[in-house]
């Protein structure tokens, strides 16, 4: 029993290295033959828009786009640095998808266990739809990365009661929203959690109100700053 417990503790202590190794292997798979896929219409339109922005044009003014600014400007930055390369821009999505897998591991490890975190990460990275989406220049990879970062920061904020982590969560959720509007959903879930706590826990009422204000204020500040910069 003691030996088994010791092995379990050792596994938990070194699980992050196992997760890192699996992420590196996953990244190789995500990057393999990345520029050979040409059949996705959305991916082609987004690559074209990123290229035009890398040439100095602005979205919503010089050309019409239904995409959110953080996603577009991230692609434009990659196109400006590496040139009009489909591989480079798609590699950004692949790297963020694998990084999201790491955040899922880290988040699940904090709220459950290291073994649950590894399982959640592996299921996410091996899911066919995640693999397919993560190899194109699509907004989902950016939205999911920032949403996972926001959820991780929110969980740490709940554990430590630190306003800075709530602010980081709000910034991350804002970047998720400005990548794809569905990024609003995790923010809404966190606010609902704080709202329920506000109504049901008298001892934490004031803290919940302050935490929600910091979270929402950071989100709103980033959204106004980014959208104001485009006007």
C-alpha positions as CSV (number, residue, x, y, z in Angstrom):
1,X,0.0,0.0,0.0
2,X,2.8,2.4,0.9
3,X,4.7,1.6,-2.3
4,X,1.5,2.1,-4.4
5,X,0.9,5.4,-2.7
6,X,4.5,6.5,-3.3
7,X,4.2,5.7,-7.0
8,X,1.0,7.6,-7.3
9,X,2.6,10.6,-5.6
10,X,5.6,10.4,-7.9
11,X,3.4,10.2,-11.0
12,X,1.4,13.3,-9.8
13,X,4.7,15.2,-9.2
14,X,6.1,14.5,-12.7
15,X,2.8,14.5,-14.6
16,X,3.6,18.0,-16.1
17,X,6.7,16.5,-17.9
18,X,4.6,13.7,-19.3
19,X,2.0,16.3,-20.5
20,X,4.8,18.4,-22.1
21,X,6.2,15.4,-23.9
22,X,2.7,14.4,-25.2
23,X,2.1,18.0,-26.3
24,X,5.4,18.0,-28.3
25,X,4.4,14.8,-30.0
26,X,1.0,16.2,-30.7
27,X,2.6,19.3,-32.2
28,X,4.6,17.2,-34.6
29,X,1.4,15.5,-35.8
30,X,-0.5,18.9,-36.1
31,X,2.3,20.4,-38.2
32,X,2.8,17.4,-40.4
33,X,2.1,18.2,-44.1
34,X,0.3,21.3,-42.9
35,X,0.4,23.3,-46.2
36,X,-1.0,20.4,-48.4
37,X,-4.6,21.1,-47.5
38,X,-6.4,23.5,-49.9
39,X,-10.1,22.6,-49.7
40,X,-11.4,24.8,-46.9
41,X,-13.2,27.9,-48.3
42,X,-13.1,29.7,-44.9
43,X,-9.5,29.0,-44.4
44,X,-8.7,30.4,-47.9
45,X,-10.7,33.6,-47.3
46,X,-9.1,34.2,-44.0
47,X,-5.6,33.7,-45.4
48,X,-6.4,36.2,-48.1
49,X,-7.6,38.7,-45.6
50,X,-4.5,38.2,-43.4
51,X,-2.3,38.8,-46.5
52,X,-4.1,42.0,-47.4
53,X,-3.7,43.3,-43.8
54,X,0.0,42.4,-43.9
55,X,0.2,44.7,-46.9
56,X,-1.1,47.6,-44.8
57,X,-4.9,47.5,-45.4
58,X,-7.4,47.6,-42.5
59,X,-10.4,45.2,-42.1
60,X,-13.9,46.7,-42.1
61,X,-12.6,49.8,-43.9
62,X,-10.6,48.5,-46.9
63,X,-12.4,45.2,-47.3
64,X,-15.4,43.5,-45.7
65,X,-14.9,40.8,-43.1
66,X,-17.2,39.0,-40.7
67,X,-14.3,37.9,-38.5
68,X,-13.2,39.5,-35.2
69,X,-10.1,41.7,-35.0
70,X,-7.8,39.7,-32.7
71,X,-8.0,36.7,-34.9
72,X,-7.4,38.7,-38.1
73,X,-4.5,40.8,-36.7
74,X,-2.8,37.7,-35.3
75,X,-2.9,36.1,-38.8
76,X,-1.7,39.4,-40.3
77,X,1.2,39.6,-37.9
78,X,2.3,36.1,-38.9
79,X,1.9,36.9,-42.6
80,X,4.0,40.1,-42.1
81,X,6.8,38.2,-40.3
82,X,7.0,35.1,-42.4
83,X,5.5,36.4,-45.7
84,X,2.5,35.0,-47.6
85,X,3.0,31.5,-46.2
86,X,0.0,29.2,-45.6
87,X,2.2,27.0,-43.5
88,X,3.3,29.8,-41.1
89,X,-0.2,31.2,-40.5
90,X,-1.7,27.7,-40.1
91,X,1.1,26.8,-37.7
92,X,0.0,29.6,-35.5
93,X,-3.4,27.8,-35.1
94,X,-1.7,24.4,-34.6
95,X,0.5,25.8,-31.8
96,X,-2.4,27.5,-30.1
97,X,-4.4,24.3,-30.3
98,X,-1.7,22.3,-28.6
99,X,-1.2,25.1,-26.0
100,X,-4.9,24.8,-25.3
101,X,-4.4,21.1,-24.6
102,X,-1.7,22.0,-22.1
103,X,-4.1,24.5,-20.4
104,X,-6.8,21.9,-20.2
105,X,-4.3,19.6,-18.4
106,X,-3.2,22.3,-16.0
107,X,-6.8,23.4,-15.3
108,X,-8.1,19.8,-14.8
109,X,-5.1,19.0,-12.6
110,X,-6.0,21.9,-10.3
111,X,-9.7,21.0,-9.9
112,X,-9.4,17.2,-10.1
113,X,-6.1,15.3,-10.5
114,X,-3.1,14.9,-12.7
115,X,-4.4,11.7,-14.2
116,X,-7.7,13.4,-15.1
117,X,-5.8,16.3,-16.5
118,X,-3.7,14.0,-18.8
119,X,-6.9,12.2,-19.9
120,X,-8.7,15.4,-20.7
121,X,-5.7,16.8,-22.7
122,X,-5.3,13.6,-24.7
123,X,-9.0,13.4,-25.5
124,X,-9.0,17.0,-26.6
125,X,-5.9,16.8,-28.8
126,X,-6.9,13.5,-30.4
127,X,-10.5,14.5,-31.2
128,X,-10.9,14.5,-35.0
129,X,-12.8,17.8,-35.1
130,X,-10.1,19.5,-32.9
131,X,-7.4,18.1,-35.1
132,X,-9.2,19.2,-38.3
133,X,-9.9,22.7,-37.0
134,X,-6.5,23.2,-35.5
135,X,-4.7,22.7,-38.8
136,X,-6.4,25.6,-40.6
137,X,-6.4,29.3,-40.1
138,X,-9.7,29.5,-38.3
139,X,-10.8,31.6,-35.4
140,X,-11.8,28.6,-33.2
141,X,-8.1,27.9,-32.2
142,X,-7.7,31.5,-31.0
143,X,-11.0,31.6,-29.2
144,X,-10.4,28.3,-27.4
145,X,-6.9,29.2,-26.3
146,X,-7.9,32.5,-24.7
147,X,-11.0,30.9,-23.2
148,X,-9.0,28.1,-21.6
149,X,-6.5,30.7,-20.3
150,X,-9.3,32.7,-18.8
151,X,-10.8,29.7,-17.1
152,X,-7.4,28.7,-15.7
153,X,-6.9,32.2,-14.4
154,X,-10.4,32.2,-12.9
155,X,-9.8,29.0,-11.0
156,X,-6.5,30.3,-9.6
157,X,-8.3,33.5,-8.6
158,X,-10.9,31.5,-6.8
159,X,-8.2,29.6,-4.9
160,X,-6.1,32.6,-4.0
161,X,-8.7,35.3,-3.8
162,X,-6.4,37.5,-5.8
163,X,-7.8,40.4,-7.9
164,X,-5.0,40.3,-10.3
165,X,-6.0,36.8,-11.5
166,X,-9.6,37.9,-12.0
167,X,-8.2,40.8,-14.1
168,X,-6.1,38.3,-16.1
169,X,-9.2,36.2,-16.6
170,X,-11.2,39.2,-17.9
171,X,-8.4,40.1,-20.3
172,X,-8.2,36.6,-21.6
173,X,-12.0,36.3,-22.0
174,X,-12.0,39.6,-23.9
175,X,-9.3,38.3,-26.3
176,X,-11.4,35.2,-26.7
177,X,-14.5,37.2,-27.5
178,X,-12.5,39.4,-30.0
179,X,-11.4,36.2,-31.7
180,X,-14.9,34.8,-32.0
181,X,-18.1,35.9,-30.4
182,X,-18.7,32.5,-28.8
183,X,-15.8,33.5,-26.5
184,X,-18.5,35.3,-24.5
185,X,-19.8,31.9,-23.2
186,X,-17.1,31.1,-20.7
187,X,-17.2,34.6,-19.4
188,X,-21.0,34.2,-18.9
189,X,-20.5,31.0,-17.1
190,X,-18.0,32.5,-14.6
191,X,-20.3,35.5,-14.0
192,X,-23.2,33.1,-13.4
193,X,-21.1,31.2,-10.9
194,X,-20.2,34.4,-9.0
195,X,-23.9,35.6,-9.2
196,X,-25.1,32.3,-7.7
197,X,-22.5,32.7,-4.9
198,X,-23.6,36.3,-4.4
199,X,-27.2,35.1,-3.9
200,X,-26.6,32.0,-1.8
201,X,-23.5,32.7,0.3
202,X,-23.8,35.6,2.7
203,X,-20.2,35.3,3.9
204,X,-18.8,35.7,0.4
205,X,-21.3,38.2,-0.9
206,X,-19.0,41.2,-0.8
207,X,-16.0,39.3,-2.2
208,X,-18.1,37.8,-5.0
209,X,-19.4,41.3,-6.0
210,X,-15.8,42.7,-6.1
211,X,-14.5,39.7,-8.0
212,X,-17.3,40.0,-10.6
213,X,-16.6,43.7,-11.0
214,X,-12.9,43.1,-11.6
215,X,-13.6,40.3,-14.1
216,X,-16.2,42.2,-16.0
217,X,-14.3,45.5,-15.8
218,X,-11.1,44.0,-17.3
219,X,-13.2,42.3,-20.1
220,X,-15.0,45.6,-20.9
221,X,-11.8,47.7,-20.8
222,X,-10.0,45.5,-23.4
223,X,-13.1,45.2,-25.7
224,X,-13.5,49.0,-25.7
225,X,-9.8,49.6,-26.2
226,X,-9.6,47.3,-29.2
227,X,-12.8,48.3,-30.8
228,X,-12.0,51.9,-30.2
229,X,-8.7,51.5,-31.9
230,X,-10.5,50.3,-35.1
231,X,-12.8,53.3,-35.3
